[in-house]
Amino acid sequence: MRRTKLLQEIRVMRFEEAYSGWQAGRLSQEEAARLLGVCERTLRRYINRYEESGLEGLIDRRLEQVSHRRAPVDEVMAVQDTYRRRHLGWSAKHFYAWYRREGGTRSYTWVKSRLQEAKLIAKAPGLFSSLYTDRGSHYWHTPEAGSKVERSRLTQFGRALGQLGIEMIPAYSPEARGRSERMFSTHQARLPRELALLGIADMDAANRYLREHYLPAFNAEFMQPAMEQGSAFVPYVGRELGDILCEQFERTVGKDNCVSFEGRTLQIPADRARHHYVRVKVRVLRYTDGRLALFHGPRLLARYTQDGALLTQALQVAA
């Protein structure tokens, strides 16, 4: 199990670094614990296990165990394949209702998690109210360097946040830019050195290290408790996030009931809503994996591969 082996190796290498620094007096126990992203009590437990059993004492056997409750691989693949072939674009709740009608016995959470693991549906996190950004071209259109942003002309990023109802606030003060630049500088100074120390040169391994080790340790060192309990985030309710967090382009349907898009011809299949869409303005959506879709207002007309081949026909209003 390559992932398990990598996690174990990273755990051992980071502990050896922290342990040697503590033994040599370069690090206090508190500093060594922060380096590992754990509390001092957990660090002392690691030290005791290491001094009693050596490196073998640091191996977490739970990472190598398979849960007796895990569903058979064939069942997981069958659910994902069914969604992929026949239900692409359905919301998790819509698909789950169909799944139960067809005799499925798993919980809604289980079905949704399996679809999210296969990247067939997007996760729906809570939403924040506003986003404070610099004036980079991916956030804003700025007619002249150093001038105010053009709020009426949205980038793809601005359009997506607008659809979600999130306010964008451009940073004009040098103090605001300085704070973000200092954060970037800290990460750029630390992360490459840690990856080099551990011999990580693979993108997937680097992303796992970033997610599972670097960020928890960084947050433990710099994060401060909120002044008040609770969260200002609100649950997201609305259409599929994948249909918002993507690129969108407006096109006019040609006389052949097709849409031309970047050298591709997207044929609109027949549907029950109308005989044709000639001269109608539609939206072309390009998702992060390159797939395409056509929308007329809220109605999903069809989905396509990144080469423009028809995938599915949708006669219902998108969720």
C-alpha positions as CSV (number, residue, x, y, z in Angstrom):
1,M,0.0,0.0,0.0
2,R,2.0,2.9,-1.3
3,R,0.0,5.6,0.5
4,T,0.2,3.9,3.9
5,K,4.0,3.3,3.4
6,L,4.5,7.0,2.5
7,L,2.6,8.2,5.6
8,Q,4.6,5.9,7.9
9,E,7.9,7.1,6.3
10,I,6.9,10.8,6.7
11,R,5.9,10.2,10.3
12,V,9.2,8.6,11.2
13,M,11.4,11.2,9.3
14,R,9.6,14.1,11.0
15,F,9.8,12.5,14.4
16,E,13.6,11.8,14.0
17,E,14.1,15.5,13.1
18,A,12.1,16.8,16.0
19,Y,13.6,14.2,18.5
20,S,17.2,15.0,17.5
21,G,16.5,18.7,17.8
22,W,15.0,18.2,21.3
23,Q,17.9,16.0,22.4
24,A,20.5,18.5,21.2
25,G,18.7,21.3,23.0
26,R,17.9,23.2,19.8
27,L,14.2,22.7,20.4
28,S,12.0,22.7,23.4
29,Q,9.3,20.0,23.8
30,E,6.7,22.6,22.8
31,E,8.7,23.6,19.6
32,A,9.3,19.9,18.7
33,A,5.5,19.2,19.2
34,R,4.7,22.1,16.9
35,L,7.0,20.8,14.2
36,L,5.1,17.5,14.3
37,G,1.7,19.2,14.4
38,V,0.8,17.5,17.7
39,C,0.4,18.5,21.4
40,E,3.2,18.1,24.0
41,R,1.4,15.1,25.5
42,T,1.3,13.3,22.2
43,L,5.0,14.1,21.7
44,R,5.9,12.6,25.1
45,R,4.0,9.5,24.2
46,Y,5.9,9.2,20.9
47,I,9.2,9.7,22.8
48,N,8.3,6.9,25.2
49,R,7.4,4.5,22.5
50,Y,10.5,5.4,20.5
51,E,12.8,4.9,23.5
52,E,11.2,1.6,24.4
53,S,10.8,0.0,20.9
54,G,12.8,2.1,18.5
55,L,11.3,3.1,15.1
56,E,9.0,0.1,15.3
57,G,7.2,1.8,18.1
58,L,6.2,4.7,15.9
59,I,4.3,2.6,13.4
60,D,0.6,3.2,13.5
61,R,-0.9,-0.2,12.8
62,R,-4.4,1.3,12.2
63,L,-3.2,2.6,8.9
64,E,-2.7,-0.9,7.7
65,Q,-6.0,-2.3,8.9
66,V,-9.1,-2.7,6.7
67,S,-12.4,-1.9,8.3
68,H,-14.8,-4.9,8.6
69,R,-17.6,-2.5,7.7
70,R,-16.0,-1.5,4.4
71,A,-18.3,-2.1,1.4
72,P,-17.1,-4.6,-1.3
73,V,-15.2,-2.9,-4.1
74,D,-17.7,-4.3,-6.7
75,E,-20.6,-2.6,-4.9
76,V,-18.8,0.8,-4.8
77,M,-17.9,0.6,-8.4
78,A,-21.4,-0.4,-9.4
79,V,-22.9,2.6,-7.7
80,Q,-20.3,5.0,-9.3
81,D,-20.7,3.4,-12.7
82,T,-24.5,3.6,-12.7
83,Y,-24.3,7.3,-11.8
84,R,-21.7,7.9,-14.5
85,R,-23.6,6.1,-17.3
86,R,-27.2,7.1,-16.5
87,H,-27.5,9.9,-14.0
88,L,-24.7,12.4,-14.8
89,G,-25.7,15.8,-13.5
90,W,-28.2,14.6,-10.9
91,S,-27.9,15.9,-7.4
92,A,-26.8,13.5,-4.7
93,K,-30.3,13.6,-3.1
94,H,-32.1,13.0,-6.4
95,F,-29.8,10.0,-7.2
96,Y,-30.2,8.6,-3.7
97,A,-34.0,8.7,-4.0
98,W,-33.7,6.7,-7.2
99,Y,-31.1,4.3,-5.6
100,R,-33.5,3.5,-2.8
101,R,-36.4,2.9,-5.1
102,E,-34.2,0.4,-7.0
103,G,-33.6,-1.5,-3.8
104,G,-30.4,0.1,-2.6
105,T,-29.7,-0.4,1.2
106,R,-26.8,2.0,1.9
107,S,-27.3,5.3,3.7
108,Y,-27.5,8.7,1.9
109,T,-24.2,9.7,3.4
110,W,-22.5,6.5,2.1
111,V,-23.8,7.0,-1.4
112,K,-22.9,10.7,-1.5
113,S,-19.4,10.0,-0.2
114,R,-18.8,7.4,-2.8
115,L,-19.9,9.7,-5.6
116,Q,-17.7,12.5,-4.2
117,E,-14.7,10.2,-4.0
118,A,-15.0,9.5,-7.7
119,K,-15.4,13.3,-8.3
120,L,-18.8,12.7,-9.9
121,I,-20.5,15.3,-7.7
122,A,-18.9,18.2,-5.9
123,K,-18.8,18.7,-2.2
124,A,-21.1,21.4,-0.9
125,P,-19.2,23.4,1.9
126,G,-20.6,26.3,3.9
127,L,-20.4,29.7,2.2
128,F,-18.7,32.9,3.5
129,S,-20.2,36.3,3.1
130,S,-17.3,38.3,1.5
131,L,-13.8,37.8,0.1
132,Y,-11.0,40.3,0.4
133,T,-8.6,40.0,-2.5
134,D,-5.8,41.8,-4.3
135,R,-6.4,43.2,-7.7
136,G,-4.9,40.3,-9.7
137,S,-6.3,39.8,-13.2
138,H,-7.9,36.5,-12.2
139,Y,-10.0,38.4,-9.6
140,W,-10.7,41.7,-11.3
141,H,-10.4,43.6,-14.6
142,T,-8.4,46.8,-14.0
143,P,-8.3,49.2,-17.0
144,E,-5.0,50.8,-15.9
145,A,-2.3,49.6,-13.7
146,G,-2.8,50.9,-10.2
147,S,-6.3,52.2,-10.9
148,K,-9.6,51.1,-9.5
149,V,-11.1,47.8,-10.5
150,E,-13.9,47.6,-13.1
151,R,-16.8,46.2,-11.1
152,S,-19.3,45.9,-14.0
153,R,-16.9,43.7,-16.0
154,L,-16.5,40.4,-14.2
155,T,-13.9,37.8,-14.5
156,Q,-14.9,34.1,-14.4
157,F,-14.0,34.1,-10.7
158,G,-16.1,37.2,-10.1
159,R,-19.0,35.8,-12.0
160,A,-18.9,32.6,-9.9
161,L,-18.9,34.4,-6.6
162,G,-21.6,36.7,-7.8
163,Q,-23.8,33.7,-8.6
164,L,-23.1,32.4,-5.0
165,G,-24.0,35.8,-3.5
166,I,-20.5,36.4,-2.1
167,E,-19.3,40.0,-2.0
168,M,-15.8,40.7,-3.4
169,I,-13.7,43.5,-1.8
170,P,-10.6,44.7,-3.7
171,A,-7.5,45.6,-1.6
172,Y,-6.2,49.1,-2.2
173,S,-4.1,49.7,0.9
174,P,-0.4,48.7,1.0
175,E,-1.0,47.3,4.5
176,A,-3.4,44.7,3.1
177,R,-1.1,43.7,0.3
178,G,1.8,43.5,2.8
179,R,-0.1,41.0,5.0
180,S,-0.8,38.7,2.1
181,E,2.8,38.9,0.8
182,R,4.2,38.1,4.2
183,M,2.1,35.0,4.3
184,F,3.2,33.9,0.8
185,S,6.8,34.6,1.8
186,T,6.5,32.4,4.9
187,H,5.1,29.4,2.9
188,Q,7.7,29.8,0.1
189,A,10.5,29.8,2.7
190,R,9.2,26.8,4.7
191,L,7.5,24.4,2.4
192,P,10.2,23.8,-0.3
193,R,12.7,23.1,2.5
194,E,10.5,20.6,4.2
195,L,9.8,18.8,0.9
196,A,13.5,18.7,0.2
197,L,14.4,17.4,3.6
198,L,11.9,14.5,3.2
199,G,12.9,13.8,-0.4
200,I,9.5,14.4,-1.8
201,A,9.6,15.2,-5.5
202,D,6.3,13.8,-6.7
203,M,3.3,16.1,-7.0
204,D,0.8,13.7,-5.5
205,A,3.1,13.0,-2.5
206,A,3.7,16.7,-2.1
207,N,0.0,17.5,-2.0
208,R,-0.6,14.7,0.6
209,Y,2.2,16.1,2.7
210,L,0.8,19.6,2.4
211,R,-2.7,18.5,3.4
212,E,-1.9,15.9,6.1
213,H,1.2,17.3,7.8
214,Y,2.4,20.8,6.7
215,L,-0.9,22.6,7.1
216,P,-1.9,21.1,10.5
217,A,1.6,21.9,11.9
218,F,1.4,25.5,10.4
219,N,-2.1,26.1,11.9
220,A,-1.0,24.7,15.3
221,E,1.8,27.3,15.3
222,F,0.0,30.4,14.0
223,M,-3.7,29.9,14.5
224,Q,-5.4,31.9,17.2
225,P,-8.8,31.0,18.7
226,A,-11.8,33.0,17.5
227,M,-13.1,35.7,19.8
228,E,-16.6,34.2,19.7
229,Q,-17.8,30.6,19.4
230,G,-19.7,29.4,16.4
231,S,-19.3,29.9,12.7
232,A,-20.2,32.8,10.4
233,F,-20.4,30.3,7.4
234,V,-23.9,29.3,6.2
235,P,-24.9,26.1,4.5
236,Y,-25.0,26.2,0.7
237,V,-28.4,25.7,-0.8
238,G,-28.9,25.8,-4.5
239,R,-27.9,24.3,-7.8
240,E,-24.9,22.0,-8.3
241,L,-21.7,23.9,-7.4
242,G,-20.0,22.3,-10.4
243,D,-22.3,24.3,-12.7
244,I,-21.1,27.5,-11.0
245,L,-17.5,26.9,-10.2
246,C,-16.5,26.5,-13.9
247,E,-15.9,28.7,-17.0
248,Q,-19.0,30.0,-18.7
249,F,-19.3,31.5,-22.2
250,E,-22.3,32.9,-24.0
251,R,-22.9,31.7,-27.6
252,T,-25.7,32.0,-30.2
253,V,-27.0,28.8,-31.7
254,G,-26.4,28.6,-35.5
255,K,-28.9,27.8,-38.2
256,D,-28.0,24.1,-38.1
257,N,-29.0,24.0,-34.4
258,C,-25.4,23.7,-33.4
259,V,-23.1,25.8,-31.2
260,S,-19.5,26.6,-32.3
261,F,-17.1,26.7,-29.4
262,E,-13.3,27.0,-29.8
263,G,-13.2,24.8,-33.0
264,R,-15.7,22.3,-31.8
265,T,-19.3,21.9,-33.0
266,L,-21.8,21.1,-30.2
267,Q,-24.9,19.4,-31.6
268,I,-28.0,20.2,-29.6
269,P,-30.1,17.0,-29.4
270,A,-33.9,17.1,-29.9
271,D,-35.9,17.7,-26.7
272,R,-39.5,18.2,-25.7
273,A,-39.1,21.9,-24.7
274,R,-38.9,23.3,-28.2
275,H,-38.3,22.3,-31.8
276,H,-35.0,24.0,-32.2
277,Y,-32.7,26.7,-30.6
278,V,-31.7,28.5,-33.7
279,R,-30.5,32.1,-32.9
280,V,-31.1,31.5,-29.2
281,K,-28.4,32.6,-26.8
282,V,-27.1,29.7,-24.7
283,R,-24.3,29.2,-22.2
284,V,-21.4,26.9,-22.7
285,L,-19.9,25.6,-19.4
286,R,-16.4,24.2,-19.3
287,Y,-15.7,22.1,-16.2
288,T,-12.3,21.6,-14.5
289,D,-11.9,18.2,-16.2
290,G,-12.5,19.7,-19.7
291,R,-16.0,18.4,-20.1
292,L,-18.6,20.8,-21.7
293,A,-22.3,21.4,-21.2
294,L,-24.9,23.6,-22.8
295,F,-27.5,25.5,-20.8
296,H,-30.5,27.6,-21.9
297,G,-31.4,29.6,-18.8
298,P,-31.7,27.0,-16.0
299,R,-32.3,24.1,-18.5
300,L,-29.5,21.7,-19.1
301,L,-29.6,20.8,-22.8
302,A,-26.7,18.4,-23.1
303,R,-23.3,17.4,-21.8
304,Y,-20.2,16.7,-24.0
305,T,-16.7,15.3,-23.7
306,Q,-13.9,17.8,-24.0
307,D,-13.7,17.0,-27.7
308,G,-17.4,17.9,-28.2
309,A,-18.9,14.4,-28.4
310,L,-22.4,14.2,-27.0
311,L,-22.5,12.5,-23.5
312,T,-26.0,12.8,-22.2
313,Q,-29.3,14.5,-23.0
314,A,-31.1,16.3,-20.2
315,L,-34.7,17.2,-20.6
316,Q,-35.1,18.4,-17.0
317,V,-34.3,21.7,-15.3
318,A,-30.9,21.4,-13.6
319,A,-31.0,21.0,-9.9
